[in-house]
């Protein structure tokens, strides 16, 4: 019978902390009229990117969501 502990099979992997891109400073104001800024948070298909991709906190992500929806209504974003 083979022992797997010495070869690393089935054991814990050594991983560093997950790093997120910092796209928004803490005091950044999200404006629905700034289409160039909002395009950073929308994919090519027009979908909003999730927090784990954007690196925004929960409150910033809600502000981004509202701004993207408002910009879509007035025709600034797809």
mmCIF file of the C-alpha atoms, coordinates in Angstrom:
data_MODEL
# 
_entry.id   MODEL 
# 
loop_
_atom_site.group_PDB 
_atom_site.id 
_atom_site.type_symbol 
_atom_site.label_atom_id 
_atom_site.label_alt_id 
_atom_site.label_comp_id 
_atom_site.label_asym_id 
_atom_site.label_entity_id 
_atom_site.label_seq_id 
_atom_site.pdbx_PDB_ins_code 
_atom_site.Cartn_x 
_atom_site.Cartn_y 
_atom_site.Cartn_z 
_atom_site.occupancy 
_atom_site.B_iso_or_equiv 
_atom_site.pdbx_formal_charge 
_atom_site.auth_seq_id 
_atom_site.auth_comp_id 
_atom_site.auth_asym_id 
_atom_site.auth_atom_id 
_atom_site.pdbx_PDB_model_num 
ATOM 1  C CA . UNK A 1 1  ? 0.000   0.000  0.000   1.00 0.00 ? 1  UNK A CA 1 
ATOM 2  C CA . UNK A 1 2  ? 1.340   3.415  -0.998  1.00 0.00 ? 2  UNK A CA 1 
ATOM 3  C CA . UNK A 1 3  ? 1.409   6.322  1.332   1.00 0.00 ? 3  UNK A CA 1 
ATOM 4  C CA . UNK A 1 4  ? 0.222   9.523  -0.251  1.00 0.00 ? 4  UNK A CA 1 
ATOM 5  C CA . UNK A 1 5  ? 1.120   11.966 2.504   1.00 0.00 ? 5  UNK A CA 1 
ATOM 6  C CA . UNK A 1 6  ? 4.738   12.296 1.484   1.00 0.00 ? 6  UNK A CA 1 
ATOM 7  C CA . UNK A 1 7  ? 3.885   13.052 -2.133  1.00 0.00 ? 7  UNK A CA 1 
ATOM 8  C CA . UNK A 1 8  ? 1.197   15.606 -1.390  1.00 0.00 ? 8  UNK A CA 1 
ATOM 9  C CA . UNK A 1 9  ? -1.816  13.700 -2.685  1.00 0.00 ? 9  UNK A CA 1 
ATOM 10 C CA . UNK A 1 10 ? -4.947  14.368 -0.724  1.00 0.00 ? 10 UNK A CA 1 
ATOM 11 C CA . UNK A 1 11 ? -3.238  16.822 1.575   1.00 0.00 ? 11 UNK A CA 1 
ATOM 12 C CA . UNK A 1 12 ? -3.642  20.520 1.869   1.00 0.00 ? 12 UNK A CA 1 
ATOM 13 C CA . UNK A 1 13 ? -2.325  22.714 -0.880  1.00 0.00 ? 13 UNK A CA 1 
ATOM 14 C CA . UNK A 1 14 ? -0.287  25.726 -0.034  1.00 0.00 ? 14 UNK A CA 1 
ATOM 15 C CA . UNK A 1 15 ? -1.993  28.769 -1.456  1.00 0.00 ? 15 UNK A CA 1 
ATOM 16 C CA . UNK A 1 16 ? -1.455  32.405 -0.844  1.00 0.00 ? 16 UNK A CA 1 
ATOM 17 C CA . UNK A 1 17 ? -4.219  34.876 -0.124  1.00 0.00 ? 17 UNK A CA 1 
ATOM 18 C CA . UNK A 1 18 ? -6.570  35.591 -2.989  1.00 0.00 ? 18 UNK A CA 1 
ATOM 19 C CA . UNK A 1 19 ? -5.898  38.999 -4.475  1.00 0.00 ? 19 UNK A CA 1 
ATOM 20 C CA . UNK A 1 20 ? -8.620  41.162 -5.938  1.00 0.00 ? 20 UNK A CA 1 
ATOM 21 C CA . UNK A 1 21 ? -8.094  44.051 -8.281  1.00 0.00 ? 21 UNK A CA 1 
ATOM 22 C CA . UNK A 1 22 ? -8.743  47.369 -6.604  1.00 0.00 ? 22 UNK A CA 1 
ATOM 23 C CA . UNK A 1 23 ? -10.944 49.197 -9.037  1.00 0.00 ? 23 UNK A CA 1 
ATOM 24 C CA . UNK A 1 24 ? -12.684 51.688 -6.751  1.00 0.00 ? 24 UNK A CA 1 
ATOM 25 C CA . UNK A 1 25 ? -11.257 53.904 -4.060  1.00 0.00 ? 25 UNK A CA 1 
ATOM 26 C CA . UNK A 1 26 ? -13.326 54.106 -0.889  1.00 0.00 ? 26 UNK A CA 1 
ATOM 27 C CA . UNK A 1 27 ? -14.487 57.667 -1.558  1.00 0.00 ? 27 UNK A CA 1 
ATOM 28 C CA . UNK A 1 28 ? -15.320 57.166 -5.262  1.00 0.00 ? 28 UNK A CA 1 
ATOM 29 C CA . UNK A 1 29 ? -18.697 58.592 -6.291  1.00 0.00 ? 29 UNK A CA 1 
ATOM 30 C CA . UNK A 1 30 ? -20.535 56.479 -8.860  1.00 0.00 ? 30 UNK A CA 1 
ATOM 31 C CA . UNK A 1 31 ? -22.409 58.623 -11.379 1.00 0.00 ? 31 UNK A CA 1 
ATOM 32 C CA . UNK A 1 32 ? -24.844 57.151 -13.904 1.00 0.00 ? 32 UNK A CA 1 
ATOM 33 C CA . UNK A 1 33 ? -23.893 59.807 -16.492 1.00 0.00 ? 33 UNK A CA 1 
ATOM 34 C CA . UNK A 1 34 ? -20.255 58.642 -16.604 1.00 0.00 ? 34 UNK A CA 1 
ATOM 35 C CA . UNK A 1 35 ? -20.605 55.920 -19.234 1.00 0.00 ? 35 UNK A CA 1 
ATOM 36 C CA . UNK A 1 36 ? -16.857 55.367 -19.671 1.00 0.00 ? 36 UNK A CA 1 
ATOM 37 C CA . UNK A 1 37 ? -16.477 54.598 -15.973 1.00 0.00 ? 37 UNK A CA 1 
ATOM 38 C CA . UNK A 1 38 ? -19.484 52.250 -15.959 1.00 0.00 ? 38 UNK A CA 1 
ATOM 39 C CA . UNK A 1 39 ? -18.212 50.310 -18.984 1.00 0.00 ? 39 UNK A CA 1 
ATOM 40 C CA . UNK A 1 40 ? -15.477 48.872 -16.742 1.00 0.00 ? 40 UNK A CA 1 
ATOM 41 C CA . UNK A 1 41 ? -18.186 46.998 -14.828 1.00 0.00 ? 41 UNK A CA 1 
ATOM 42 C CA . UNK A 1 42 ? -20.094 45.641 -17.839 1.00 0.00 ? 42 UNK A CA 1 
ATOM 43 C CA . UNK A 1 43 ? -19.009 42.689 -20.000 1.00 0.00 ? 43 UNK A CA 1 
ATOM 44 C CA . UNK A 1 44 ? -19.015 42.718 -23.784 1.00 0.00 ? 44 UNK A CA 1 
ATOM 45 C CA . UNK A 1 45 ? -22.387 40.989 -23.713 1.00 0.00 ? 45 UNK A CA 1 
ATOM 46 C CA . UNK A 1 46 ? -23.787 43.802 -21.559 1.00 0.00 ? 46 UNK A CA 1 
ATOM 47 C CA . UNK A 1 47 ? -23.906 41.891 -18.276 1.00 0.00 ? 47 UNK A CA 1 
ATOM 48 C CA . UNK A 1 48 ? -22.901 43.418 -14.965 1.00 0.00 ? 48 UNK A CA 1 
ATOM 49 C CA . UNK A 1 49 ? -19.759 41.911 -13.486 1.00 0.00 ? 49 UNK A CA 1 
ATOM 50 C CA . UNK A 1 50 ? -19.996 40.433 -9.979  1.00 0.00 ? 50 UNK A CA 1 
ATOM 51 C CA . UNK A 1 51 ? -18.230 41.761 -6.893  1.00 0.00 ? 51 UNK A CA 1 
ATOM 52 C CA . UNK A 1 52 ? -15.637 39.018 -6.925  1.00 0.00 ? 52 UNK A CA 1 
ATOM 53 C CA . UNK A 1 53 ? -14.479 40.268 -10.323 1.00 0.00 ? 53 UNK A CA 1 
ATOM 54 C CA . UNK A 1 54 ? -14.766 44.028 -9.776  1.00 0.00 ? 54 UNK A CA 1 
ATOM 55 C CA . UNK A 1 55 ? -13.280 44.099 -6.288  1.00 0.00 ? 55 UNK A CA 1 
ATOM 56 C CA . UNK A 1 56 ? -15.916 46.532 -5.045  1.00 0.00 ? 56 UNK A CA 1 
ATOM 57 C CA . UNK A 1 57 ? -17.436 46.227 -1.601  1.00 0.00 ? 57 UNK A CA 1 
ATOM 58 C CA . UNK A 1 58 ? -21.167 45.597 -1.135  1.00 0.00 ? 58 UNK A CA 1 
ATOM 59 C CA . UNK A 1 59 ? -22.218 49.230 -0.908  1.00 0.00 ? 59 UNK A CA 1 
ATOM 60 C CA . UNK A 1 60 ? -20.139 50.203 -3.949  1.00 0.00 ? 60 UNK A CA 1 
ATOM 61 C CA . UNK A 1 61 ? -21.551 47.286 -5.928  1.00 0.00 ? 61 UNK A CA 1 
ATOM 62 C CA . UNK A 1 62 ? -25.104 48.459 -5.181  1.00 0.00 ? 62 UNK A CA 1 
ATOM 63 C CA . UNK A 1 63 ? -24.205 51.956 -6.344  1.00 0.00 ? 63 UNK A CA 1 
ATOM 64 C CA . UNK A 1 64 ? -22.695 50.531 -9.530  1.00 0.00 ? 64 UNK A CA 1 
ATOM 65 C CA . UNK A 1 65 ? -25.797 48.409 -10.102 1.00 0.00 ? 65 UNK A CA 1 
ATOM 66 C CA . UNK A 1 66 ? -28.136 51.392 -9.763  1.00 0.00 ? 66 UNK A CA 1 
ATOM 67 C CA . UNK A 1 67 ? -25.972 53.564 -11.991 1.00 0.00 ? 67 UNK A CA 1 
ATOM 68 C CA . UNK A 1 68 ? -25.784 50.908 -14.740 1.00 0.00 ? 68 UNK A CA 1 
ATOM 69 C CA . UNK A 1 69 ? -29.550 50.437 -14.680 1.00 0.00 ? 69 UNK A CA 1 
ATOM 70 C CA . UNK A 1 70 ? -30.168 54.177 -14.864 1.00 0.00 ? 70 UNK A CA 1 
ATOM 71 C CA . UNK A 1 71 ? -27.655 54.558 -17.696 1.00 0.00 ? 71 UNK A CA 1 
ATOM 72 C CA . UNK A 1 72 ? -29.422 51.780 -19.610 1.00 0.00 ? 72 UNK A CA 1 
ATOM 73 C CA . UNK A 1 73 ? -32.797 53.507 -19.251 1.00 0.00 ? 73 UNK A CA 1 
ATOM 74 C CA . UNK A 1 74 ? -31.524 56.737 -20.787 1.00 0.00 ? 74 UNK A CA 1 
ATOM 75 C CA . UNK A 1 75 ? -29.546 54.881 -23.454 1.00 0.00 ? 75 UNK A CA 1 
ATOM 76 C CA . UNK A 1 76 ? -25.949 55.415 -22.391 1.00 0.00 ? 76 UNK A CA 1 
ATOM 77 C CA . UNK A 1 77 ? -25.205 51.685 -21.983 1.00 0.00 ? 77 UNK A CA 1 
ATOM 78 C CA . UNK A 1 78 ? -26.495 48.569 -23.720 1.00 0.00 ? 78 UNK A CA 1 
# 
